[in-house]
Amino acid sequence: MEAFDPAELPELLKLYYRRLFPYAQYYRWLNYGGVIKNYFQHREFSFTLKDDIYIRYQSFNNQSDLEKEMQKMNPYKIDIGAVYSHRPNQHNTVKLGAFQAQEKELVFDIDMTDYDDVRRCCSSADICSKCWTLMTMAIRIIDRALKEDFGFKHRLWVYSGRRGVHCWVCDESVRKLSSAVRSGIVEYLSLVKGGPDVKKKVHLSEKIHPFVRKSINIINKYFEEYALVDQDILGNKESCNKILALAPETIHDELQQVFQNHHSSLQRWEHLKKVARCLSNIKSDKYGPWLEWEIMLQYCFPRLDINVSKGINHLLKSPFSVHPKTGRISVPIDLQKVDQFDPFTVPTISSICHELDAISTIEEEKGENKAESIIKHRTRDYKKTSLAPYVKVFEQFLENLDKSRKGELLRKSDLQKDF
């Protein structure tokens, strides 16, 4: 992927919003079939402009108004908020206390910086292929639970554009959930608890919940390659001490002896498991495989930003936004190909704009009338670039939403029939 120059961003954004942003699909999503009057019109949008100028409480009548404003403002970042009781752009004219957030998708924000205490390859905003596996595991664990444990059907996973992933759960019933219910869901999905001063962040009881067991099964598929090889979590004294801090003091001496006698993370881990299991036999199964699982969960389990999920009026970065630092597009992730998703091959605004320029040049050389070409191809310009497969993932998500909505309308009409 070609290098991104932030100095080019204003001009690139102009081209992106004029010819490449998938407005039709975007409006189709947030309008939800138009079955609820003013649903789109009451949605809050927020734009961050050049020099960090931040504009909240924007709203639009239709797709055309949204397009015009985005092309006029050229936002560096787009955030999506709640559906309010009144149009957000009129919130100052509404009686105090009457302007209320009423609905929003249930959203999750998973950021790589929250794993800094357990990843050895990178820190802060940096990511690499070695630690991206954390995001792969997070998607698999959270998505399985949303689908199987809660029965949520319409889940859109999106790359943030830099160091994390977002999830939008869009079922109609989910959009109406209260903050209290949202808090309950995210609490259910949270196992790693405690700030930077807390060493042991996962505590399992003797009765292991099925959610934990299923999560462990997913982590197991990645643990050896990710934690023991790529992250080498038992590779030196400092990292061994971090693991020791999670174990009962009664086995510290024995584990230290194991770490001295064996030198690879793979060997040390195998012997740690043996020591822990011997302890569980002596202690009448008090520890069971808990220690082994607690370590695996602390190092690999998803870390959610609870406030993002529980607040109905909380904003979240929009799909198809451009990250101003990396230039990468916030693209939907194909759940059928989660393991193959590579953040470093995601199209940048530079790459797709240059792809479009190259194609336009070829069309001009072929003698196509420029005005005719723009009218004819405007809505399909993204199809000529590497953004196309990601828009296709988004379209499939929208198709499933439409089918579900039509099925529900048919069901309601059948119930209303008089026999």
Disulfide bonds with the S-S distance in Angstrom:
none
